[in-house]
């Protein structure tokens, strides 16, 4: 499982796909989600705008599993 750290309250599923280098541009998110099975916290998800928050687990079949990690309150830098 790969951890993906965010510095905002949430990111969208489309942003996560780009952050994880699963897609090369945000415009590919809709196509990717139409062609691949993606689970968010164990439930199949196809909305690129789905909000992901600290602790969410995203499983992309045949690619990998990712966990969203939020920064502690007040911290704004990712190190």
C-alpha positions as CSV (number, residue, x, y, z in Angstrom):
1,X,0.0,0.0,0.0
2,X,1.3,3.4,-1.0
3,X,0.6,6.5,1.2
4,X,-0.3,9.7,-0.6
5,X,0.0,12.8,1.6
6,X,-2.4,15.7,1.0
7,X,-2.1,19.2,2.4
8,X,-5.8,20.1,2.0
9,X,-9.0,18.8,3.6
10,X,-9.7,16.5,0.6
11,X,-8.7,15.7,-2.9
12,X,-10.8,14.3,-5.7
13,X,-10.4,10.8,-7.1
14,X,-9.2,12.4,-10.4
15,X,-6.5,14.3,-8.5
16,X,-5.4,11.1,-6.7
17,X,-5.0,9.3,-10.0
18,X,-2.8,12.0,-11.3
19,X,-0.8,12.3,-8.0
20,X,-0.2,8.5,-8.0
21,X,1.0,8.7,-11.7
22,X,-1.8,6.4,-12.8
23,X,-2.8,9.0,-15.4
24,X,-0.7,11.7,-17.0
25,X,-3.4,14.5,-17.0
26,X,-6.6,15.3,-15.3
27,X,-8.5,14.9,-18.5
28,X,-7.8,11.2,-18.6
29,X,-9.6,10.6,-15.3
30,X,-13.1,10.0,-16.9
31,X,-11.7,7.6,-19.5
32,X,-9.7,5.7,-16.9
33,X,-12.6,5.3,-14.5
34,X,-14.8,4.0,-17.4
35,X,-12.1,1.4,-18.3
36,X,-10.8,0.3,-14.9
37,X,-12.4,-0.9,-11.6
38,X,-11.6,1.4,-8.7
39,X,-12.7,0.9,-5.1
40,X,-12.9,3.6,-2.4
41,X,-13.1,2.1,1.1
42,X,-14.3,-1.2,-0.4
43,X,-17.0,0.2,-2.6
44,X,-16.8,0.6,-6.4
45,X,-16.4,4.2,-7.5
46,X,-16.6,5.8,-10.9
47,X,-17.0,9.5,-10.1
48,X,-13.7,11.4,-10.7
49,X,-15.0,14.2,-8.4
50,X,-15.4,11.8,-5.4
51,X,-13.9,13.6,-2.4
52,X,-11.2,11.6,-0.7
53,X,-10.1,12.4,2.9
54,X,-7.6,11.3,5.4
55,X,-7.7,7.6,6.0
56,X,-9.5,6.7,2.8
57,X,-8.2,3.6,1.0
58,X,-8.3,3.4,-2.8
59,X,-7.7,0.1,-4.6
60,X,-7.1,0.2,-8.3
61,X,-7.4,-3.3,-9.8
62,X,-4.1,-4.5,-11.4
63,X,-2.3,-1.2,-10.4
64,X,-2.2,-0.9,-6.6
65,X,-3.6,0.3,-3.3
66,X,-3.3,3.8,-1.9
67,X,-4.1,5.4,1.4
68,X,-4.8,9.1,1.7
69,X,-2.8,10.7,4.6
70,X,-3.8,14.2,5.7
71,X,-1.4,16.5,7.5
72,X,-2.0,17.3,11.2
73,X,-4.0,20.5,11.8
74,X,-2.0,23.6,11.2
75,X,0.8,21.9,9.3
76,X,1.0,23.1,5.7
77,X,4.3,21.7,4.4
78,X,4.9,18.2,3.2
79,X,8.3,16.8,4.1
